Each structure stands twice: as structure tokens, then as C-alpha cells.
Amino acid sequence: MAMVECAVCKKKESSTRMKYCSKCNLWVHYTCAGGGAFSASYCPACSKKLG
């Protein structure tokens, strides 16, 4: 577990609470990426679906 900064809200948290965009090299919180328990998350920079 690493401490990383969310590309949207700029808060630092554990990487286990975030998604990573391999295209943009950005970390984003699930909620900041528009995702939730039953919805998909997308990178705010390139719109790639985060898995």
C-alpha cells in the first residue's frame, strides 16, 4: 500500500482506495472517477474505463 494523490481532489490516501489509469499514470478515488458499488469508473483525463 502506497500513499498516492488523487488527480481530481488532490487528497492523499492509500492506493487501495483508488483506481489507477495506466494510460495517464494517474490515481483517482473511486468516487472522484464517477464510480460506485455498481457503476464504472473513468479516468478524468482520458476517459479510459478503469478496471
C-alpha positions, 0 to 999 in steps of 0.5 A: 500500500502506497500513499498516492494523490488523487488527480481530481481532489488532490487528497492523499490516501492509500492506493487501495482506495483508488483506481489507477489509469495506466494510460495517464499514470494517474490515481483517482478515488473511486468516487472522484472517477464517477464510480460506485458499488455498481457503476464504472469508473473513468479516468478524468483525463482520458476517459479510459474505463478503469478496471 
